[in-house]
Amino acid sequence: MDIFKYIKQVLFSNITTLMALIVFATSMAFATFLENDFGTPAVWALVYDAWWFELVMALLAINFAGNIVKYRLWRKEKWAVFLFHLAFVITLLGAFVTRYTGYEGTMSIREGQASNVMMSNGMYFQSLVNEGGEIVRKEEKLKLSSLTTPDFNINIGTKSKPLWAKCLSYTPDAEQALVEGEQNVVSLAITNGGERKDIFLVEGDSYFIGKASIGLNTNMAEGLNLRMEGDSLYLQTTDTTSYMEMATQLAGQIPPGERFRVNTNTLYHIGQTSFVLKGSYHDVALTYKPAKDKDTAASLPDRMELEISTNSESKRYEIYAKNGVMSAPTNVEVDGIKAQVLFGPQVSELPFSLHLRDFQLERYPGSRSPSSYASEVTVMDGEKEMPYRIFMNNVLDYRGYRFFQASYDLDERGTILSINKDYWGTLITYIGYTLMGIGMFFALFGRATRFQQLNKQLTWLKEQKKSLLLIPLLLGNTALWSQDRSIGLDTSQLLLPIEVNHANAFGALLVQDMDGRIKPVNSLASELSRKLMRSTSFKSPANGATFDVNQLFMALHKNPDVWQFIPLVKVDAEKSHSILEKIDKQDAKRLSFRDFFDTDGQYILIEEVEVANNKKPAERDAFDKEVLALDERFNLLYQALSGNYLKIFPKKNDPDHNWYSNKFQKAGFSLEDSLFVRGIMPEYYASIDRAQASGDWSEAMKNLEYIHTYQQVIGAEVIPPPKRVAAELWYNELGLFNKLFPVYWLLGTFLLILAVLRVFFYNNKGINYTYVALIVLAGLGFIAHTFNLALRWYAGDYPPWSNGYEMTILVSWFLMLFGLVFMRKTDFAVPLAVLFSGTLMFVAFLDWLNPEITNLVPVLKSYWLKIHVATIVASYAPLGLCALLGITSLFLMIAKGSKPQQSMELTIRELTTLNEMSMTIGLYLLAIGTFLGGVWANESWGRYWAWDPKETWALISIMVYTTVLHLRLVPALRNDYILSVSSVIAFFSIIMTSFGVNYYLSGLHSYAQGDPMPVPAFIYVLVVSIMVLIIVAHWRTNAGSKRDTTTLF
């Protein structure tokens, strides 16, 4: 066979496609676990930045491009398939362009200064040699990790006088350690001129600190020269030595010239130098190892040992560096050739400068928590100057460079900007994303596509089943479970709630929220309650009285001095264990305002919040996120207790239409309005006290009417119409979305059982009538779902798909629509659509528990992010549906056995056909959601792909499901059993993506500050059960019958 023909056949075969996809996915999965154990640099050096990983991606691109030609996918009837296969190739091309031409770095600027200096994110070995007037500069990009040593041996000298630099060892976060050897070493803590160091001192060496030096068994003429004699250490100085024994506090002095023994745990003070002997060691050697403690590692530099040599001489040198910090060069001299060497970030100059006029960091009252930070800069390019404000989601684009607000200096007088330059890589990748989305759309709705063929096949199978007599089958019972959660509070100071009708009337007042929106107080009260407590009611343990959101909101503003002692702030005991230990409340589920302060009145989270805020969002682990969440809830409660949320008084003729609370100072109200605003709330609260005592609420209602009238008159220009306010109050009261998901779950479960029964009892009237009745109920649920969407649209005066919560609700609505539209294709369409719509609405319910009512911390809040999350979550529903269809098919295969039973075979074929259709939809949603996440990341942080474990596992899931859908291209794997098994196993990648990464991989997503939680026992039971099901189904059917041989191409 012609060798070129053979290579072409191998490169473009379907087997190669599947093998490359499997290797790609497996490599990424391995990388995420490697990163968990050895850190990000290790996984980049061994996998993501390795030549073989690029080769796998290149092979995939060549394979896809070859198949486009091989199957002539540019034909009109194949345009959809052509587009997203071409998109995959273009996306990979964009990734290669980014890798080899893109550049990332940071820029630090102090207030009042300008800079055009950028430091790279990557580390470089750099050298400078000036030999006989000939200047030679060399730079070598390094792949650094704890598992590898940089492999370079380069000539840094001139051609006539070569000077070779070779890396012998590399130690990240290098910490000194002792191992067995032949040296004598002492361990000291030494201080000079305010500088303190913990050092190991090897016999024959000396150490300089400040203007002082100390040595061990050296011939130094000056400084402190320790002498080791046997197990004892001695010192003789020309100065008076003061000492203090730490254990006994015994102090004394040693006169100059007197030789004395140096003891451990004794502080010696000689001139400007103080030291403590921590220990002395014999027959040891000093080495370096990576620090295990995170706090210690953060303060330590990386260490590299070099061999600098010529043809006749060789010397060893140690150089040090910290990522993101300019390294000082080390002077070396070998065989008369002098050079400077260093490793660290590459420093480059931009063709323009940025001048930092002002760095702005706003903090909330009562804490050091930042509410926002921004950089006011001026771009200076020759004679051209352009002012600009850089902050979260507001990026400076100039001459191909993109500047993002990343962090700030600890003294708050400087900014740190991240910089990205990758125009062509980003553009090509975006073109790939766009083509992929278009191709997927036409693949679903084009006439001659595989998806439409499957749709027609479902219709044919439905007609075939109607003509068959079906046999009965006994089915097992399905059990439902529930979980009860109780919350206990220990306080006796709770007040009685305000009368509910009056509280509802107060809830109908209008308020301006932190974003400027005018809405009912009830909406703000509901958001505050859910944010603080993850609940919309509060029960007093003292008297059993229950507070709704209106009553609680009023109580917080009316009696803040009492409510500051009542536990209202939800806390996660697992994530916040160290915080709860600090205040001796390990079992607490809620904390009071006072719990956030120690006995000295200091905020207990001040250090943790500062640490978390100084990290980039992508670098924060679960503990950091919980700290910020607690800090956010604390600030919410602080604002409520301070009365700052009660912005119910509009200011007349205010150009910005600001509303104020009665406690706001210097708002500029007219004298008449000021008297009303200042006086009405105390009088209103007093009338409430009188009403609670007498039961007569008429006076309190009259004061409430005064406030309502003031709003209607002064704020007439901006207040929403009364019908819109009433609609929002009705929407809040109904809470239909939160009531629908358990109804959907229940209906979906029973409909699924009935759908299975109809396979065997198709003509049973009782089953059919019950099934139709439940379908009608599901339809009524869909109508309620639609009504509530419309009500939200009207109340908010905008289409309800502007945030993640609304997008998730909308996706669940489309799933219901999808199920009802395909109701006649298969009995399983509605049951599974209802079941997974309920699941999506439950996800929305969780988001509903954590609403955003104000920008409390300067974290990323991006429209792209909201769409990305909603789309990703939406993909989980059809892919979960595939797993359920696969399990159902396997059970039917076991029930059918190896005997021909046409009714069973038709049902199994129906389920697997629907399985493939659902998988196609789920894969498309997952791919679109993942790539939208890349767009979000690039628009916010300047990098559309960072190989974070979360996004990596999303890509793994895409590869897994792509592989499953392409299995049918291999004749030996084209059958119902393989598809059913694959759809079940593939869903474990989704479980890993959505849950596993959070609990078991690297610290960015792990709980308990990086400590992985035990694997729940039911997981093992589930895995074993599925494996038994797969094996038994195979044994009963010998892998079933062959599917049709129609291929995608």
Number of C-alpha atoms within 10 A of each C-alpha: 5 7 8 9 10 10 11 13 14 14 19 21 18 19 15 16 22 21 14 20 23 17 15 20 21 14 16 22 17 12 21 23 17 19 19 19 13 14 17 19 18 22 26 18 20 19 18 18 15 13 11 12 17 16 11 17 20 17 18 24 21 16 22 23 18 17 20 20 12 14 13 14 19 15 11 10 13 22 19 27 23 25 23 23 23 21 25 20 21 22 25 20 19 21 20 17 18 23 13 10 13 17 15 18 21 21 20 19 24 19 17 13 13 19 17 16 19 20 23 23 17 17 21 20 19 19 22 19 21 15 16 8 7 9 11 16 15 15 17 14 16 17 19 24 20 18 15 15 17 18 13 15 14 16 19 23 25 16 9 7 13 15 24 19 23 17 19 16 15 25 22 23 25 22 18 14 14 15 11 11 11 11 14 20 23 19 17 18 15 20 19 20 12 8 10 15 12 14 14 19 20 20 17 15 15 19 15 11 15 13 10 16 16 20 21 24 17 15 11 15 7 12 17 21 22 22 18 19 9 8 8 11 19 15 16 20 19 13 14 16 20 16 21 17 16 13 8 8 11 10 13 11 12 15 14 12 13 13 12 14 13 20 17 16 15 20 20 22 20 16 12 12 22 18 21 23 18 16 13 18 14 14 12 16 16 17 12 16 17 20 19 11 9 9 9 13 16 11 11 17 19 21 22 21 16 20 16 25 20 18 10 7 11 15 14 15 15 13 20 22 22 19 16 17 12 15 17 14 18 15 14 16 14 17 14 10 17 15 22 17 24 22 27 27 25 21 13 12 11 12 11 16 18 23 21 25 19 19 23 17 16 15 15 15 12 12 17 16 23 18 16 17 21 21 25 18 24 19 18 18 12 9 5 9 13 10 13 17 17 19 21 18 17 15 18 17 13 11 10 10 16 20 24 25 25 23 20 24 14 10 6 14 16 21 25 18 22 22 25 22 22 21 16 15 21 22 14 20 27 21 15 25 23 17 22 26 21 15 23 23 15 19 25 18 13 17 12 16 20 22 23 16 14 18 16 12 16 23 15 14 19 17 12 14 19 12 9 13 13 18 12 11 12 8 9 7 7 8 5 7 4 5 4 4 5 4 10 12 16 10 12 11 14 18 16 16 18 20 15 13 11 18 19 18 16 22 24 20 20 28 27 24 20 14 9 13 14 19 23 22 28 26 22 22 23 22 21 26 26 19 24 26 21 19 17 19 16 18 15 20 16 14 12 11 14 15 22 21 26 27 25 24 25 22 21 18 19 20 13 17 11 14 22 18 16 20 21 22 23 21 23 14 18 15 20 20 18 15 18 20 12 11 13 10 15 15 12 17 18 20 23 17 19 16 20 18 15 12 9 6 9 12 16 17 19 16 11 15 22 17 13 19 22 15 15 13 18 11 13 19 21 21 24 24 19 19 23 23 19 22 23 21 22 24 21 22 25 20 17 19 22 16 18 17 24 24 21 25 23 27 22 17 12 13 7 8 14 17 23 20 20 22 15 14 9 7 14 12 18 11 9 8 17 15 12 17 23 14 12 16 18 13 13 20 18 14 20 24 16 15 18 14 10 9 11 13 18 13 15 19 18 13 18 19 15 13 21 18 13 18 20 15 12 17 23 13 10 12 20 18 11 9 11 18 21 14 18 23 20 14 19 14 11 12 11 16 20 16 13 19 25 16 17 24 21 15 22 25 18 16 27 21 17 21 23 18 19 18 22 19 19 19 14 11 10 10 16 17 11 14 22 14 13 18 20 12 15 22 17 12 20 21 13 15 20 14 13 17 22 14 18 21 16 18 22 17 11 10 12 19 18 12 16 22 23 21 22 28 26 22 21 27 23 16 25 27 18 15 22 20 12 17 16 15 21 18 23 23 25 28 29 28 27 34 26 26 31 29 22 26 27 22 18 24 18 14 15 20 18 19 16 13 15 13 14 21 20 18 16 14 13 16 13 19 21 21 23 25 20 25 25 25 24 29 26 23 26 25 28 24 24 30 22 19 26 26 19 17 27 28 17 18 25 19 15 20 19 17 9 10 12 15 21 21 20 18 22 26 21 25 25 27 23 24 26 22 21 22 26 24 21 26 24 25 26 26 23 21 24 21 26 23 23 24 23 22 19 16 18 24 24 23 20 21 16 13 17 15 23 21 18 21 24 22 22 24 24 24 24 27 25 18 20 22 19 18 21 22 18 14 13 10 17 20 20 27 26 22 24 26 23 20 28 22 19 21 21 17 22 23 15 19 20 17 14 18 22 21 22 20 23 26 24 24 25 23 24 19 18 20 13 15 12 8 11 8 8 9 10 11 11 11 13 12 12 17 14 12 17 22 15 17 25 20 15 17 18 13 18 23 15 14 18 12 12 11 12 14 14
